[in-house]
């Protein structure tokens, strides 16, 4: 047997007794321990040096805990699966990998994506397809907005055509107009308009701006959700009561300018009636469609209560003076416009007689809005004339009778 055959047999014997330190991974054994190289064989010294260098590098890797697997050594799949499972378990237990949070975040991102797509692509729908809390006027068949659970989408919808477009823009423009008038009036120098008169007119401006602003906000966002719709519906009705209260103050102030007692009584009654209207407006079922006649009746009755001080003034001062000095004609016109608007609103004319023909334009609520704005401007013109007349007449003969604010 040659020296090469002896070396091969000796290497096999050593390999059979080699201990395994890790399952599935074989560690490199130095060639000097496996094969006895005979120094007498020519050229083997160079081979020995190369093998020793390779042994040194692999043994260094073993000391680091990595090991030096042979190229032909198969990996143990079961061992890898177990190690991966242990890593995942350790990560979950140490909160490094929160699978619940990942799932929750993924669901939120998907919901946000769907919501944005819906907001950008919503279409008008028929009355019968609306949820119950959005079904208000069954004579308006098509062109309704679907529920838009985003304030951004609600306000963005004011630039699209639907059943609320006219309602939104009529009171939005009216609100902006009264804000401009109020700024102009209240910024006049005191030598032209005294502080007391600014406060009197300010109550009217505040009532008009609050009423028109709340109405604009309600018609814009009432399709957001049922809760939001009910909240802004109550604010809308409270705004109407504020407008009526604010309209009374200037007329009573200038109409009974020199009569302290009736002025105080009527202003107190107006405040009580206004608070009562607001309390009724906060009733949960007050905004339901079936209570539309009640709503119209409450605010119509509140407004018609102004007939009592008007008749009182006409009897005390005479009808001619009431019309020429107290702007009773403008007051009557204002009342007629408010009453007419309330009747359109309560009876739902003209869509009642032509269902589906006034879905977008010229529906009863839009007519009601236009008449409210017209009545507010008529009243502003009337109280302005009363203020001018008071400036021409001058102060009362008995200053002690004047109610100072």
C-alpha positions as CSV (number, residue, x, y, z in Angstrom):
1,X,0.0,0.0,0.0
2,X,1.4,3.4,-1.0
3,X,1.9,6.4,1.3
4,X,-1.1,8.1,-0.4
5,X,-3.5,5.2,0.3
6,X,-2.3,5.2,4.0
7,X,-3.0,8.9,4.3
8,X,-6.6,8.5,2.9
9,X,-7.4,5.6,5.3
10,X,-6.1,7.5,8.2
11,X,-8.2,10.6,7.3
12,X,-11.4,8.5,7.1
13,X,-10.7,7.0,10.5
14,X,-10.3,10.5,12.0
15,X,-13.5,11.7,10.3
16,X,-15.6,8.9,11.8
17,X,-14.7,9.9,15.4
18,X,-14.9,13.6,14.8
19,X,-17.5,15.2,17.3
20,X,-20.3,17.3,16.1
21,X,-20.6,20.6,18.0
22,X,-23.6,21.9,16.1
23,X,-26.4,20.0,14.5
24,X,-26.5,20.5,10.8
25,X,-23.1,22.3,10.6
26,X,-19.7,20.6,10.4
27,X,-16.7,22.4,11.7
28,X,-13.4,22.5,9.8
29,X,-10.7,20.2,11.1
30,X,-7.1,21.3,10.5
31,X,-5.6,19.4,7.7
32,X,-2.5,18.7,9.8
33,X,-4.8,16.6,12.1
34,X,-6.5,14.8,9.3
35,X,-3.6,13.9,7.0
36,X,0.0,13.1,7.8
37,X,2.1,14.6,5.1
38,X,5.4,12.9,4.4
39,X,8.1,15.4,4.1
40,X,10.0,13.1,1.7
41,X,7.4,13.5,-1.0
42,X,8.5,16.3,-3.3
43,X,6.3,19.4,-3.5
44,X,4.2,18.6,-0.4
45,X,5.8,21.4,1.7
46,X,4.2,24.1,-0.4
47,X,0.8,22.4,-0.2
48,X,1.2,22.1,3.6
49,X,1.8,25.8,4.0
50,X,-1.3,26.7,2.0
51,X,-3.5,24.3,4.0
52,X,-2.2,25.6,7.3
53,X,-3.2,29.2,6.2
54,X,-6.7,28.0,5.3
55,X,-7.0,26.3,8.7
56,X,-6.0,29.4,10.6
57,X,-8.7,31.5,8.9
58,X,-11.5,29.0,9.4
59,X,-10.5,28.4,13.0
60,X,-10.7,32.1,13.7
61,X,-14.2,32.2,12.3
62,X,-15.1,29.3,14.7
63,X,-13.9,31.2,17.6
64,X,-16.3,34.0,16.7
65,X,-19.1,31.6,16.8
66,X,-19.9,31.6,13.1
67,X,-18.3,28.3,12.1
68,X,-16.9,27.3,8.7
69,X,-19.3,25.0,7.0
70,X,-18.1,22.9,4.1
71,X,-19.5,23.9,0.7
72,X,-21.2,20.5,0.3
73,X,-22.7,20.5,3.8
74,X,-26.6,20.6,3.5
75,X,-28.5,23.0,5.8
76,X,-31.0,21.7,8.3
77,X,-34.4,23.2,7.2
78,X,-36.1,22.2,10.5
79,X,-33.4,24.0,12.5
80,X,-33.8,27.2,10.4
81,X,-37.6,27.2,10.9
82,X,-37.2,26.7,14.6
83,X,-34.7,29.6,14.8
84,X,-37.0,31.9,12.8
85,X,-39.9,31.1,15.0
86,X,-37.9,31.9,18.1
87,X,-36.8,35.2,16.6
88,X,-40.4,36.2,15.8
89,X,-41.6,35.1,19.3
90,X,-38.8,37.1,20.9
91,X,-39.7,40.2,18.8
92,X,-43.4,40.0,19.7
93,X,-42.7,39.5,23.4
94,X,-40.3,42.4,23.4
95,X,-42.7,44.7,21.5
96,X,-40.2,45.0,18.7
97,X,-42.8,43.5,16.3
98,X,-46.3,44.5,17.2
99,X,-48.5,42.6,14.8
100,X,-51.7,44.1,16.2
101,X,-50.4,47.6,15.6
102,X,-49.3,46.7,12.1
103,X,-52.8,45.4,11.3
104,X,-54.5,48.4,12.9
105,X,-52.3,50.9,10.9
106,X,-52.9,49.0,7.7
107,X,-56.7,49.2,8.3
108,X,-56.5,52.9,9.1
109,X,-54.5,53.6,5.9
110,X,-57.0,51.6,3.8
111,X,-59.9,53.4,5.4
112,X,-58.3,56.8,4.8
113,X,-57.6,55.8,1.2
114,X,-61.2,54.8,0.6
115,X,-62.5,57.9,2.3
116,X,-60.4,60.2,0.1
117,X,-61.5,58.3,-3.1
118,X,-65.2,58.6,-1.9
119,X,-64.8,62.3,-1.2
120,X,-63.4,63.0,-4.6
121,X,-65.9,60.9,-6.6
122,X,-69.2,61.2,-4.8
123,X,-72.3,61.6,-7.0
124,X,-75.7,63.1,-6.4
125,X,-78.3,60.5,-5.2
126,X,-82.1,60.2,-5.1
127,X,-84.1,61.0,-2.1
128,X,-85.0,57.3,-1.5
129,X,-81.3,56.4,-1.3
130,X,-80.6,58.8,1.5
131,X,-80.3,57.7,5.1
132,X,-83.3,58.5,7.2
133,X,-81.6,61.4,9.0
134,X,-81.0,63.1,5.7
135,X,-84.5,62.7,4.4
136,X,-86.1,66.1,4.9
137,X,-88.2,67.2,1.9
138,X,-89.7,64.3,-0.1
139,X,-90.8,66.7,-2.9
140,X,-87.2,67.1,-3.9
141,X,-86.4,63.9,-5.7
142,X,-82.9,64.0,-7.1
143,X,-79.7,66.0,-6.7
144,X,-79.1,65.2,-3.0
145,X,-75.6,65.0,-1.5
146,X,-74.8,61.6,0.1
147,X,-73.3,61.5,3.6
148,X,-69.9,63.1,3.6
149,X,-68.1,62.2,6.8
150,X,-65.5,64.9,6.4
151,X,-65.8,68.6,7.0
152,X,-63.3,69.3,4.2
153,X,-65.6,67.4,1.8
154,X,-68.7,69.2,3.1
155,X,-67.2,72.6,2.6
156,X,-65.7,71.6,-0.8
157,X,-69.2,70.6,-1.9
158,X,-70.4,74.2,-1.8
159,X,-68.7,74.6,-5.3
160,X,-70.8,71.7,-6.7
161,X,-74.4,71.7,-7.9
162,X,-76.9,69.9,-5.6
163,X,-80.1,70.6,-3.7
164,X,-78.3,72.7,-1.0
165,X,-76.3,74.9,-3.4
166,X,-78.8,77.7,-3.5
167,X,-79.4,77.5,0.3
168,X,-75.7,77.7,1.0
169,X,-74.9,80.6,-1.3
170,X,-77.9,82.8,-0.5
171,X,-77.1,83.1,3.2
172,X,-73.3,83.0,2.7
173,X,-73.5,86.1,0.5
174,X,-76.0,87.7,2.8
175,X,-73.7,87.0,5.8
176,X,-70.7,88.5,4.0
177,X,-72.7,91.6,3.0
178,X,-73.8,92.3,6.6
179,X,-70.3,91.8,7.8
180,X,-69.2,94.5,5.4
181,X,-72.0,96.9,6.4
182,X,-71.3,96.3,10.1
183,X,-67.6,97.0,9.7
184,X,-68.3,100.2,7.7
185,X,-70.9,101.4,10.2
186,X,-69.1,100.6,13.4
187,X,-65.8,102.1,12.3
188,X,-67.3,105.6,11.7
189,X,-65.8,108.3,13.9
190,X,-67.7,109.1,17.1
191,X,-68.5,112.6,15.9
192,X,-70.7,111.1,13.2
193,X,-72.1,108.0,15.1
194,X,-72.1,107.9,18.8
195,X,-71.1,104.8,20.8
196,X,-74.6,104.3,22.1
197,X,-76.0,104.2,18.6
198,X,-73.3,101.8,17.5
199,X,-74.3,99.4,20.3
200,X,-78.0,99.6,19.2
201,X,-77.2,98.9,15.6
202,X,-74.6,96.4,16.7
203,X,-77.3,94.2,18.2
204,X,-79.0,94.1,14.8
205,X,-75.8,93.4,12.9
206,X,-74.9,90.6,15.4
207,X,-78.3,89.0,15.1
208,X,-78.2,89.1,11.2
209,X,-74.6,87.8,11.0
210,X,-75.2,85.0,13.5
211,X,-78.5,83.9,11.8
212,X,-77.1,83.9,8.2
213,X,-73.8,82.4,9.3
214,X,-75.3,79.6,11.2
215,X,-77.7,78.9,8.4
216,X,-74.8,78.8,5.9
217,X,-72.9,76.4,8.2
218,X,-75.9,74.1,8.8
219,X,-76.7,73.7,5.1
220,X,-73.0,73.1,4.4
221,X,-72.2,70.4,7.0
222,X,-75.6,68.8,7.9
223,X,-74.7,65.9,5.6
224,X,-71.5,65.1,7.6
225,X,-73.2,62.8,10.1
226,X,-76.5,62.6,12.1
227,X,-74.9,64.0,15.2
228,X,-73.3,67.0,13.4
229,X,-76.6,67.6,11.5
230,X,-78.6,67.8,14.7
231,X,-76.1,70.1,16.4
232,X,-76.0,72.6,13.5
233,X,-79.7,72.4,13.1
234,X,-80.1,73.7,16.6
235,X,-77.6,76.4,16.0
236,X,-79.5,77.4,12.9
237,X,-82.8,77.8,14.8
238,X,-81.0,79.7,17.6
239,X,-79.7,82.1,15.0
240,X,-83.2,82.8,13.7
241,X,-84.2,83.7,17.3
242,X,-81.2,86.0,17.6
243,X,-82.1,87.8,14.4
244,X,-85.6,88.5,15.6
245,X,-84.3,89.7,18.9
246,X,-81.7,91.9,17.2
247,X,-84.3,93.4,14.9
248,X,-86.5,94.4,17.8
249,X,-83.9,96.4,19.7
250,X,-83.2,99.3,17.3
251,X,-86.9,99.9,16.5
252,X,-87.9,99.9,20.2
253,X,-84.9,102.1,21.1
254,X,-85.8,104.8,18.5
255,X,-89.5,104.3,18.5
256,X,-89.9,104.8,22.3
257,X,-86.8,107.0,22.5
258,X,-88.3,109.4,25.1
259,X,-90.6,106.8,26.8
260,X,-88.6,104.9,29.4
261,X,-91.2,102.6,30.9
262,X,-92.7,101.1,27.7
263,X,-89.3,100.8,26.2
264,X,-88.0,98.8,29.1
265,X,-91.1,96.6,29.2
266,X,-91.0,95.7,25.5
267,X,-87.3,95.1,25.5
268,X,-87.7,92.8,28.5
269,X,-90.6,90.9,26.8
270,X,-88.5,90.5,23.6
271,X,-85.6,89.0,25.7
272,X,-87.9,86.6,27.4
273,X,-89.5,85.5,24.1
274,X,-86.1,85.1,22.5
275,X,-84.8,82.9,25.3
276,X,-88.0,80.9,25.1
277,X,-87.6,80.4,21.4
278,X,-83.9,79.3,21.9
279,X,-84.9,76.8,24.6
280,X,-87.6,75.3,22.3
281,X,-85.1,75.2,19.5
282,X,-82.8,73.0,21.6
283,X,-85.6,70.4,21.9
284,X,-84.2,67.2,20.4
285,X,-87.2,66.6,18.1
286,X,-87.7,70.2,17.1
287,X,-85.7,69.8,13.9
288,X,-87.6,66.7,12.6
289,X,-89.4,67.1,9.3
290,X,-92.8,66.4,10.9
291,X,-92.4,69.5,13.1
292,X,-91.8,71.9,10.2
293,X,-95.1,73.7,10.8
294,X,-94.3,74.0,14.5
295,X,-91.0,75.6,13.7
296,X,-92.6,78.1,11.4
297,X,-95.3,78.9,13.9
298,X,-92.8,79.5,16.8
299,X,-90.7,82.0,14.9
300,X,-93.7,83.6,13.1
301,X,-95.4,84.1,16.5
302,X,-92.2,85.6,17.9
303,X,-92.0,88.0,15.0
304,X,-95.7,89.0,15.1
305,X,-95.3,89.9,18.7
306,X,-93.9,93.2,17.3
307,X,-97.4,94.2,16.3
308,X,-98.2,95.1,19.9
309,X,-95.5,97.8,20.3
310,X,-96.2,99.1,16.8
311,X,-99.9,99.5,17.5
312,X,-99.1,101.1,20.8
313,X,-96.9,103.7,19.1
314,X,-99.4,104.4,16.4
315,X,-102.2,105.0,18.9
316,X,-100.0,107.2,21.2
317,X,-98.3,109.2,18.4
318,X,-100.8,108.9,15.6
319,X,-100.6,106.8,12.4
320,X,-99.1,109.6,10.3
321,X,-96.3,110.1,12.7
322,X,-95.8,106.4,13.0
323,X,-95.4,106.0,9.3
324,X,-93.3,109.2,8.7
325,X,-91.1,109.2,11.8
326,X,-91.1,105.6,13.1
327,X,-90.7,103.9,9.7
328,X,-93.9,101.9,10.4
329,X,-94.3,101.2,6.7
330,X,-90.8,99.6,6.4
331,X,-91.6,97.6,9.6
332,X,-94.8,96.3,8.1
333,X,-93.0,95.4,4.8
334,X,-90.3,93.6,6.8
335,X,-93.0,91.6,8.7
336,X,-94.8,90.7,5.5
337,X,-91.6,89.4,4.0
338,X,-90.8,87.3,7.0
339,X,-94.3,85.9,7.2
340,X,-94.3,85.1,3.4
341,X,-91.0,83.3,3.7
342,X,-92.2,81.3,6.6
343,X,-95.3,80.3,4.7
344,X,-93.2,79.1,1.7
345,X,-91.0,77.2,4.1
346,X,-93.9,75.5,6.0
347,X,-96.0,74.7,2.9
348,X,-93.1,73.7,0.7
349,X,-94.3,75.6,-2.3
350,X,-93.8,75.3,-5.3
351,X,-92.2,71.8,-5.1
352,X,-95.4,70.5,-3.4
353,X,-97.3,71.1,-6.6
354,X,-94.5,70.0,-9.0
355,X,-92.5,67.2,-7.3
356,X,-89.1,66.7,-8.8
357,X,-89.2,69.9,-10.9
358,X,-87.5,72.2,-8.4
359,X,-84.8,69.9,-7.0
360,X,-81.9,72.3,-7.6
361,X,-83.3,75.8,-8.1
362,X,-86.3,77.8,-6.9
363,X,-87.4,75.4,-4.2
364,X,-89.2,76.7,-1.1
365,X,-86.2,76.9,1.2
366,X,-84.3,79.0,-1.3
367,X,-87.2,81.4,-1.6
368,X,-87.4,81.5,2.2
369,X,-83.7,82.4,2.4
370,X,-84.0,85.2,-0.2
371,X,-87.1,86.7,1.6
372,X,-85.2,86.6,4.9
373,X,-82.3,88.5,3.4
374,X,-84.6,91.0,1.8
375,X,-86.5,91.5,5.1
376,X,-83.2,92.1,6.9
377,X,-82.1,94.8,4.5
378,X,-85.6,96.4,4.6
379,X,-85.4,96.5,8.4
380,X,-81.9,98.0,8.2
381,X,-83.1,100.8,5.9
382,X,-86.1,101.5,8.2
383,X,-84.0,101.8,11.4
384,X,-81.5,103.9,9.6
385,X,-84.3,106.4,8.7
386,X,-85.5,106.3,12.3
387,X,-81.9,107.1,13.5
388,X,-81.6,110.0,11.0
389,X,-85.0,111.4,12.1
390,X,-83.8,111.3,15.7
391,X,-80.7,113.2,14.8
392,X,-82.8,115.9,13.1
393,X,-85.2,116.2,16.0
394,X,-82.6,116.2,18.7
395,X,-82.8,115.1,22.3
396,X,-85.9,114.7,24.3
397,X,-87.5,117.6,26.2
398,X,-87.2,115.5,29.3
399,X,-83.8,113.8,29.3
400,X,-84.6,111.8,32.4
401,X,-87.0,109.7,30.4
402,X,-84.3,108.4,28.0
403,X,-83.1,104.9,28.5
404,X,-79.3,105.0,28.4
405,X,-77.4,101.8,27.4
